[in-house]
Amino acid sequence: MSSCRSHHETDGKMIFRYNEAANITSLDPAFAKNQSLNWACSQLYNSLVQLDSNLEVQPCIAKRWTISPDGKTYTFILRNDVCFHTNPLFKTADSTRHVVAGDFLYSLNRIIDPDVASPGMWIFGMVDSNGFEAVDDTTFVIHLKQPYAPFLGLLSMPYCSVVPHEVVEYYGADYRSHPCGTGPFRLQMWKEDVKLVMRRNPLYFERDSIGRQLPYLDAVSITFVIDHQTAFLEFIKGNLDFMNAIDASYKDELLTRTGQLKPKYAQKLNMVSTPFLNTEYLGFVMDGEDSPVSDRRIRQAINYGFDRVKMMKYLRNGIGAPGTGGFIPRGLPGHDSTCGYPYNPSLARQLLAEAGYPNGKGLKTITLSTTANYLDICKYIQQQLQLLGIDIKIDVCPPAALSEQVAQGKSPWFRKSWIADYPDAENYLSLFYSPNRAPAGPNYTHFSNQTFDNLYQQSIACANPEQRVQLYRQMDKIVMTEAPVMVLYYDQILHFTHKNVSGLRSNALNALDLRYVTIGCK
């Protein structure tokens, strides 16, 4: 547990430092809609349950639970030793108080409150009206309209974190920058767009296997350098302890063509590579006025029109798998490797001709919106589609701006990724369920298909796992046939740390678990 660090840190404190290029816009878990917000909020908050490294549901604030025989009533028994971070608004001698079931009643009702407009509202679509019940201080009950097999895993999402009503109601919209949770760290300072620091929570309730209180770290420091090359250099110099994923600006400097650390870095760094439940894709808005992509044949031609295998080899150094299957990624029951789009330029030309645009003649220019870190892939697609006569214009946007445009349906063709929130294929198929239409839900393409919706409703009520997987495959096939999306690739987690960092935990959802991290001498 002891630590010696370089000159920029003092008093032997263990401070874990990483950069978040995508920025952090809110520390309110009700708005934790992407990975950068999830990572920050997971340090500050806890939910009823949590997922372990194998994506199995484990106790958290709820120490145990039961599910009724009909699958519609979940009863949680809460720990009685969990406290909120200290805050003067509690007006107690120790400036904190214990979490009770009423706090979950408040927190989860807040997610479904239309006035709050949480992007997580959709996750409680299966909860009955007045379906949250605080029986007593340590008993919390959730009533569903019908059985919903993925529900327990869904409750591990940051949206479901417990928050104190006193602090939330005092700050209102400004709660985003005045968070108060129960997590292993608490907010110390946040200079937006510059730096965020979280300090160890001395009241944290979890302990390790030999009884030591978690977390081990003294603090977490997050910077917001947008330029990936600059952040990479800071990491190599030792000013950052951790780096996630790989960027085109430095991938060939760091990795071999086969995705291994180059020898000059292998002695200095650790690289952990694991499967990632993340589908990278391009989405088409299906109801755009006078849009070239409103014709299914055009969307299919674009899907057939570029070589994903070559893209992965030369632009991703073999990290990840080509997205030639369905939307459900590898590693989840329901993935179908046969229902996607292999490279077939001849079929793409045939579809263009059938749509009335032989060799692309007469087809309007299509604008593709993306962020800078995916520009190389989008340019590659642009060049390949030009060979078919399809003219593509690329619009590069800041990540936050693109997310807002996509949520509001203002980008007719956009680059997006979907990282599973919980380990069930329903999580991916929910993007195409018509009641989940954005901005209220994650249906960013505005896809609407009655057959799909009927199958979706059947699947979420199906208690038999094998039958549910068959329904998932039917839905995935409909999605790929109608082509509201084009799957780019199924991602792979790459975590880089210096040799003196140990104890970092993750899972196939790319969680950032810092509770067990220690930092030793360099």
TAURFEN-V416864 format. One record per residue. N is the residue number from 0. RES is the residue in one small letter. PHI is phi as a letter, one per 20 degrees, with the letter a starting at -180 (NA if undefined). Layout:
n: {N:N}
res: {RES:RES}
phi: {PHI:PHI}
This chain:
n: {0:1:2:3:4:5:6:7:8:9:10:11:12:13:14:15:16:17:18:19:20:21:22:23:24:25:26:27:28:29:30:31:32:33:34:35:36:37:38:39:40:41:42:43:44:45:46:47:48:49:50:51:52:53:54:55:56:57:58:59:60:61:62:63:64:65:66:67:68:69:70:71:72:73:74:75:76:77:78:79:80:81:82:83:84:85:86:87:88:89:90:91:92:93:94:95:96:97:98:99:100:101:102:103:104:105:106:107:108:109:110:111:112:113:114:115:116:117:118:119:120:121:122:123:124:125:126:127:128:129:130:131:132:133:134:135:136:137:138:139:140:141:142:143:144:145:146:147:148:149:150:151:152:153:154:155:156:157:158:159:160:161:162:163:164:165:166:167:168:169:170:171:172:173:174:175:176:177:178:179:180:181:182:183:184:185:186:187:188:189:190:191:192:193:194:195:196:197:198:199:200:201:202:203:204:205:206:207:208:209:210:211:212:213:214:215:216:217:218:219:220:221:222:223:224:225:226:227:228:229:230:231:232:233:234:235:236:237:238:239:240:241:242:243:244:245:246:247:248:249:250:251:252:253:254:255:256:257:258:259:260:261:262:263:264:265:266:267:268:269:270:271:272:273:274:275:276:277:278:279:280:281:282:283:284:285:286:287:288:289:290:291:292:293:294:295:296:297:298:299:300:301:302:303:304:305:306:307:308:309:310:311:312:313:314:315:316:317:318:319:320:321:322:323:324:325:326:327:328:329:330:331:332:333:334:335:336:337:338:339:340:341:342:343:344:345:346:347:348:349:350:351:352:353:354:355:356:357:358:359:360:361:362:363:364:365:366:367:368:369:370:371:372:373:374:375:376:377:378:379:380:381:382:383:384:385:386:387:388:389:390:391:392:393:394:395:396:397:398:399:400:401:402:403:404:405:406:407:408:409:410:411:412:413:414:415:416:417:418:419:420:421:422:423:424:425:426:427:428:429:430:431:432:433:434:435:436:437:438:439:440:441:442:443:444:445:446:447:448:449:450:451:452:453:454:455:456:457:458:459:460:461:462:463:464:465:466:467:468:469:470:471:472:473:474:475:476:477:478:479:480:481:482:483:484:485:486:487:488:489:490:491:492:493:494:495:496:497:498:499:500:501:502:503:504:505:506:507:508:509:510:511:512:513:514:515:516:517:518:519:520:521}
res: {m:s:s:c:r:s:h:h:e:t:d:g:k:m:i:f:r:y:n:e:a:a:n:i:t:s:l:d:p:a:f:a:k:n:q:s:l:n:w:a:c:s:q:l:y:n:s:l:v:q:l:d:s:n:l:e:v:q:p:c:i:a:k:r:w:t:i:s:p:d:g:k:t:y:t:f:i:l:r:n:d:v:c:f:h:t:n:p:l:f:k:t:a:d:s:t:r:h:v:v:a:g:d:f:l:y:s:l:n:r:i:i:d:p:d:v:a:s:p:g:m:w:i:f:g:m:v:d:s:n:g:f:e:a:v:d:d:t:t:f:v:i:h:l:k:q:p:y:a:p:f:l:g:l:l:s:m:p:y:c:s:v:v:p:h:e:v:v:e:y:y:g:a:d:y:r:s:h:p:c:g:t:g:p:f:r:l:q:m:w:k:e:d:v:k:l:v:m:r:r:n:p:l:y:f:e:r:d:s:i:g:r:q:l:p:y:l:d:a:v:s:i:t:f:v:i:d:h:q:t:a:f:l:e:f:i:k:g:n:l:d:f:m:n:a:i:d:a:s:y:k:d:e:l:l:t:r:t:g:q:l:k:p:k:y:a:q:k:l:n:m:v:s:t:p:f:l:n:t:e:y:l:g:f:v:m:d:g:e:d:s:p:v:s:d:r:r:i:r:q:a:i:n:y:g:f:d:r:v:k:m:m:k:y:l:r:n:g:i:g:a:p:g:t:g:g:f:i:p:r:g:l:p:g:h:d:s:t:c:g:y:p:y:n:p:s:l:a:r:q:l:l:a:e:a:g:y:p:n:g:k:g:l:k:t:i:t:l:s:t:t:a:n:y:l:d:i:c:k:y:i:q:q:q:l:q:l:l:g:i:d:i:k:i:d:v:c:p:p:a:a:l:s:e:q:v:a:q:g:k:s:p:w:f:r:k:s:w:i:a:d:y:p:d:a:e:n:y:l:s:l:f:y:s:p:n:r:a:p:a:g:p:n:y:t:h:f:s:n:q:t:f:d:n:l:y:q:q:s:i:a:c:a:n:p:e:q:r:v:q:l:y:r:q:m:d:k:i:v:m:t:e:a:p:v:m:v:l:y:y:d:q:i:l:h:f:t:h:k:n:v:s:g:l:r:s:n:a:l:n:a:l:d:l:r:y:v:t:i:g:c:k}
phi: {NA:f:b:c:c:f:f:e:c:c:m:m:f:e:d:e:d:b:d:c:f:f:m:c:d:b:d:e:f:f:c:e:d:b:f:f:f:f:f:f:f:f:e:d:c:c:d:f:c:b:d:e:f:d:m:e:f:c:f:c:f:e:e:a:b:c:c:f:g:e:m:d:c:d:d:d:d:e:f:d:c:e:d:f:g:f:b:f:f:f:l:d:f:d:l:b:b:f:f:c:g:f:f:f:g:f:f:f:f:f:f:e:f:g:f:f:l:f:f:e:g:f:f:d:f:e:f:f:f:l:e:d:b:e:f:b:f:d:c:c:c:c:d:e:f:b:g:b:g:f:f:f:f:f:f:e:f:g:g:e:f:e:c:e:f:g:f:f:f:f:e:m:f:f:f:g:d:c:f:b:c:c:f:f:c:c:f:d:b:b:e:g:m:c:a:c:c:d:d:g:e:f:e:f:e:e:c:e:f:d:n:f:f:e:e:e:f:e:a:c:c:c:d:c:f:f:f:f:f:f:f:f:f:f:f:f:f:n:e:c:e:b:c:d:m:c:d:g:f:c:f:f:f:e:d:f:f:e:n:d:f:f:g:f:d:f:e:d:c:d:c:d:c:c:g:c:f:b:d:e:b:d:d:d:f:f:d:f:f:l:e:g:e:f:e:g:f:f:f:f:f:f:f:f:e:b:e:f:f:f:g:f:f:e:d:c:l:m:e:o:c:g:e:e:d:e:f:f:f:g:n:d:g:o:f:c:f:d:d:e:c:f:f:b:f:f:f:f:f:f:f:f:f:f:e:n:c:g:l:m:f:n:f:f:f:d:e:d:e:b:d:f:f:d:f:f:f:f:f:f:f:g:f:f:f:f:f:e:n:e:e:d:d:d:d:e:c:f:g:f:f:f:g:f:f:f:f:e:m:e:d:f:b:b:e:b:c:c:e:g:e:b:e:b:f:g:g:f:f:f:f:c:f:f:f:e:g:f:e:f:b:e:e:f:e:m:f:b:b:f:f:f:f:f:f:f:f:f:f:f:e:e:e:e:g:f:f:f:f:f:f:g:f:f:f:f:f:f:g:f:f:f:l:f:c:c:f:e:a:e:e:c:f:c:d:d:c:f:f:e:e:b:n:f:d:b:b:f:e:m:f:d:d:d:f:d:f:c:c:d:f:e}
